[in-house]
Amino acid sequence: MQGAHEFVWKATLKTIEADLRGRRVLDVGCNRGGFLRMLCDQGEIAEGFGYDPAEGAVEDARRLAGDRPLFFEVADTIPQDWGEFEVAFSHGVVYLIHDLVGHARAMYRALAQAARTTPASASTRIARFWQLGITTTSTT
Ligand SMILES: C[S@@+](CC[C@H](N)C(=O)[O-])C[C@H]1O[C@@H](n2cnc3c(N)ncnc32)[C@H](O)[C@@H]1O
Protein backbone atom coordinates (compact mmCIF):
# COMPACT_ATOMS: atom_id res chain seq x y z
CA MET A 1 0.00 0.00 0.00
CA GLN A 2 2.97 2.31 0.63
CA GLY A 3 3.91 2.81 -3.01
CA ALA A 4 0.39 2.99 -4.37
CA HIS A 5 -0.80 5.45 -1.72
CA GLU A 6 2.22 7.73 -1.36
CA PHE A 7 1.05 10.17 -4.03
CA VAL A 8 -2.34 10.43 -2.25
CA TRP A 9 -0.66 11.09 1.10
CA LYS A 10 1.47 13.84 -0.46
CA ALA A 11 -1.60 15.36 -2.13
CA THR A 12 -3.44 15.26 1.22
CA LEU A 13 -0.63 17.16 2.90
CA LYS A 14 -0.89 19.90 0.28
CA THR A 15 -4.53 20.51 1.32
CA ILE A 16 -3.71 21.44 4.93
CA GLU A 17 -2.15 24.57 6.31
CA ALA A 18 -0.89 23.05 9.57
CA ASP A 19 2.82 22.91 10.25
CA LEU A 20 3.27 19.31 11.34
CA ARG A 21 6.70 19.78 12.88
CA GLY A 22 6.70 18.78 16.55
CA ARG A 23 3.05 17.70 16.48
CA ARG A 24 1.36 14.71 18.10
CA VAL A 25 -0.50 13.02 15.26
CA LEU A 26 -3.27 10.41 15.00
CA ASP A 27 -3.78 8.28 11.87
CA VAL A 28 -7.05 6.33 11.69
CA GLY A 29 -6.89 3.16 9.58
CA CYS A 30 -3.10 3.40 9.45
CA ASN A 31 -2.70 0.04 7.68
CA ARG A 32 1.08 -0.67 7.64
CA GLY A 33 1.95 2.76 9.01
CA GLY A 34 3.43 4.22 5.83
CA PHE A 35 1.75 7.60 6.19
CA LEU A 36 3.07 8.10 9.72
CA ARG A 37 6.56 7.00 8.68
CA MET A 38 6.42 9.59 5.90
CA LEU A 39 5.33 12.25 8.40
CA CYS A 40 8.23 11.32 10.68
CA ASP A 41 10.79 11.33 7.92
CA GLN A 42 9.57 14.37 5.94
CA GLY A 43 7.29 16.26 8.34
CA GLU A 44 9.33 15.82 11.52
CA ILE A 45 6.30 15.13 13.72
CA ALA A 46 7.01 14.62 17.44
CA GLU A 47 5.11 11.33 17.66
CA GLY A 48 2.50 9.41 15.73
CA PHE A 49 -0.24 7.01 16.77
CA GLY A 50 -2.00 4.72 14.30
CA TYR A 51 -4.70 2.11 14.71
CA ASP A 52 -6.23 -0.38 12.35
CA PRO A 53 -8.32 -3.55 12.79
CA ALA A 54 -6.03 -5.52 10.44
CA GLU A 55 -3.67 -7.38 12.79
CA GLY A 56 -1.09 -8.30 10.16
CA ALA A 57 -0.89 -4.72 8.94
CA VAL A 58 -0.34 -3.43 12.49
CA GLU A 59 2.39 -6.02 13.08
CA ASP A 60 4.10 -4.77 9.91
CA ALA A 61 3.62 -1.15 11.00
CA ARG A 62 5.36 -1.84 14.32
CA ARG A 63 8.23 -3.64 12.61
CA LEU A 64 8.69 -1.05 9.86
CA ALA A 65 8.59 1.86 12.34
CA GLY A 66 12.14 1.06 13.43
CA ASP A 67 13.20 3.56 16.07
CA ARG A 68 10.78 6.27 14.98
CA PRO A 69 8.44 7.60 17.73
CA LEU A 70 5.46 5.73 16.31
CA PHE A 71 2.87 3.64 18.18
CA PHE A 72 0.35 1.24 16.66
CA GLU A 73 -2.66 -0.66 17.98
CA VAL A 74 -5.09 -3.21 16.57
CA ALA A 75 -8.48 -1.50 16.97
CA ASP A 76 -11.55 -0.41 15.05
CA THR A 77 -12.04 2.77 17.04
CA ILE A 78 -9.72 5.19 18.81
CA PRO A 79 -8.18 3.37 21.81
CA GLN A 80 -9.59 4.65 25.14
CA ASP A 81 -6.27 5.85 26.51
CA TRP A 82 -5.29 7.83 23.39
CA GLY A 83 -5.93 11.55 23.21
CA GLU A 84 -4.50 15.06 23.21
CA PHE A 85 -3.73 14.89 19.49
CA GLU A 86 -2.88 18.10 17.68
CA VAL A 87 -3.52 16.73 14.21
CA ALA A 88 -5.75 13.81 13.19
CA PHE A 89 -6.04 12.12 9.81
CA SER A 90 -8.71 9.67 8.65
CA HIS A 91 -8.32 9.06 4.97
CA GLY A 92 -9.19 6.18 2.75
CA VAL A 93 -11.20 4.81 5.66
CA VAL A 94 -14.59 6.49 5.99
CA TYR A 95 -16.21 4.26 3.38
CA LEU A 96 -15.51 1.35 5.75
CA ILE A 97 -17.03 3.03 8.82
CA HIS A 98 -20.78 2.69 9.28
CA ASP A 99 -21.22 5.14 12.16
CA LEU A 100 -19.68 8.26 10.64
CA VAL A 101 -21.18 10.59 13.23
CA GLY A 102 -19.71 8.44 16.02
CA HIS A 103 -16.39 8.46 14.21
CA ALA A 104 -16.39 12.25 13.83
CA ARG A 105 -17.25 12.62 17.54
CA ALA A 106 -14.46 10.22 18.57
CA MET A 107 -12.00 12.19 16.42
CA TYR A 108 -13.14 15.44 18.02
CA ARG A 109 -12.78 14.04 21.56
CA ALA A 110 -9.30 12.73 20.77
CA LEU A 111 -8.06 16.18 19.82
CA ALA A 112 -6.31 18.42 22.29
CA GLN A 113 -8.47 21.26 23.57
CA ALA A 114 -6.52 23.84 21.55
CA ALA A 115 -7.06 21.86 18.37
CA ARG A 116 -10.81 21.74 19.02
CA THR A 117 -11.25 25.42 19.60
CA THR A 118 -8.83 27.09 17.23
CA PRO A 119 -10.92 29.18 14.83
CA ALA A 120 -11.21 27.78 11.35
CA SER A 121 -9.73 24.45 12.32
CA ALA A 122 -12.30 21.89 13.43
CA SER A 123 -15.39 23.10 11.63
CA THR A 124 -13.68 23.88 8.34
CA ARG A 125 -11.80 20.65 8.23
CA ILE A 126 -14.58 18.42 9.45
CA ALA A 127 -16.67 19.93 6.66
CA ARG A 128 -13.93 18.90 4.28
CA PHE A 129 -14.15 15.41 5.82
CA TRP A 130 -17.75 15.10 4.72
CA GLN A 131 -17.01 16.44 1.26
CA LEU A 132 -13.89 14.48 0.43
CA GLY A 133 -13.78 11.63 2.90
CA ILE A 134 -10.64 13.17 4.29
CA THR A 135 -10.36 14.55 7.80
CA THR A 136 -7.62 16.89 8.84
CA THR A 137 -8.22 18.75 12.05
CA SER A 138 -5.40 20.53 13.74
CA THR A 139 -4.05 23.46 15.60
CA THR A 140 -2.77 26.19 13.31
C1 LIG B 1 -7.85 1.69 1.88
S1 LIG B 1 -6.98 1.37 3.38
C2 LIG B 1 -6.32 3.02 3.69
C3 LIG B 1 -5.12 2.97 4.55
C4 LIG B 1 -4.45 4.32 4.83
N1 LIG B 1 -5.27 5.20 5.64
C5 LIG B 1 -4.07 5.01 3.56
O1 LIG B 1 -4.58 6.08 3.27
O2 LIG B 1 -3.21 4.49 2.86
C6 LIG B 1 -8.30 1.24 4.57
C7 LIG B 1 -7.82 0.80 5.95
O3 LIG B 1 -8.87 1.01 6.90
C8 LIG B 1 -8.85 -0.06 7.80
N2 LIG B 1 -10.14 -0.11 8.52
C9 LIG B 1 -11.24 -0.88 8.28
N3 LIG B 1 -12.20 -0.61 9.18
C10 LIG B 1 -11.72 0.33 10.01
C11 LIG B 1 -12.22 1.01 11.16
N4 LIG B 1 -13.45 0.77 11.66
N5 LIG B 1 -11.44 1.92 11.78
C12 LIG B 1 -10.21 2.18 11.31
N6 LIG B 1 -9.67 1.57 10.22
C13 LIG B 1 -10.41 0.67 9.59
C14 LIG B 1 -8.52 -1.25 6.93
O4 LIG B 1 -8.05 -2.36 7.70
C15 LIG B 1 -7.46 -0.67 6.00
O5 LIG B 1 -6.17 -0.82 6.53
The ligand as an SDF file (V2000), in Angstrom:
LIG
                    3D

 27 29  0  0  0  0  0  0  0  0999 V2000
   -7.8470    1.6870    1.8830 C   0  0  0  0  0  0  0  0  0  0  0  0
   -6.9810    1.3680    3.3800 S   0  0  0  0  0  0  0  0  0  0  0  0
   -6.3230    3.0160    3.6890 C   0  0  0  0  0  0  0  0  0  0  0  0
   -5.1190    2.9670    4.5520 C   0  0  0  0  0  0  0  0  0  0  0  0
   -4.4530    4.3210    4.8280 C   0  0  0  0  0  0  0  0  0  0  0  0
   -5.2680    5.1960    5.6400 N   0  0  0  0  0  0  0  0  0  0  0  0
   -4.0670    5.0100    3.5610 C   0  0  0  0  0  0  0  0  0  0  0  0
   -4.5770    6.0780    3.2690 O   0  0  0  0  0  0  0  0  0  0  0  0
   -3.2120    4.4890    2.8570 O   0  0  0  0  0  0  0  0  0  0  0  0
   -8.3000    1.2420    4.5700 C   0  0  0  0  0  0  0  0  0  0  0  0
   -7.8190    0.8020    5.9480 C   0  0  0  0  0  0  0  0  0  0  0  0
   -8.8660    1.0150    6.8970 O   0  0  0  0  0  0  0  0  0  0  0  0
   -8.8530   -0.0630    7.8030 C   0  0  0  0  0  0  0  0  0  0  0  0
  -10.1450   -0.1100    8.5150 N   0  0  0  0  0  0  0  0  0  0  0  0
  -11.2380   -0.8760    8.2820 C   0  0  0  0  0  0  0  0  0  0  0  0
  -12.2000   -0.6140    9.1810 N   0  0  0  0  0  0  0  0  0  0  0  0
  -11.7180    0.3340   10.0150 C   0  0  0  0  0  0  0  0  0  0  0  0
  -12.2190    1.0130   11.1640 C   0  0  0  0  0  0  0  0  0  0  0  0
  -13.4490    0.7750   11.6590 N   0  0  0  0  0  0  0  0  0  0  0  0
  -11.4440    1.9210   11.7750 N   0  0  0  0  0  0  0  0  0  0  0  0
  -10.2070    2.1780   11.3130 C   0  0  0  0  0  0  0  0  0  0  0  0
   -9.6660    1.5730   10.2250 N   0  0  0  0  0  0  0  0  0  0  0  0
  -10.4130    0.6650    9.5930 C   0  0  0  0  0  0  0  0  0  0  0  0
   -8.5240   -1.2550    6.9290 C   0  0  0  0  0  0  0  0  0  0  0  0
   -8.0500   -2.3630    7.7030 O   0  0  0  0  0  0  0  0  0  0  0  0
   -7.4580   -0.6700    6.0020 C   0  0  0  0  0  0  0  0  0  0  0  0
   -6.1680   -0.8190    6.5250 O   0  0  0  0  0  0  0  0  0  0  0  0
  1  2  1  0
  2  3  1  0
  2 10  1  0
  3  4  1  0
  4  5  1  0
  5  6  1  0
  5  7  1  0
  7  8  2  0
  7  9  1  0
 10 11  1  0
 11 12  1  0
 11 26  1  0
 12 13  1  0
 13 14  1  0
 13 24  1  0
 14 15  1  0
 14 23  1  0
 15 16  2  0
 16 17  1  0
 17 18  1  0
 17 23  2  0
 18 19  1  0
 18 20  2  0
 20 21  1  0
 21 22  2  0
 22 23  1  0
 24 25  1  0
 24 26  1  0
 26 27  1  0
M  CHG  2   2   1   9  -1
M  END
$$$$
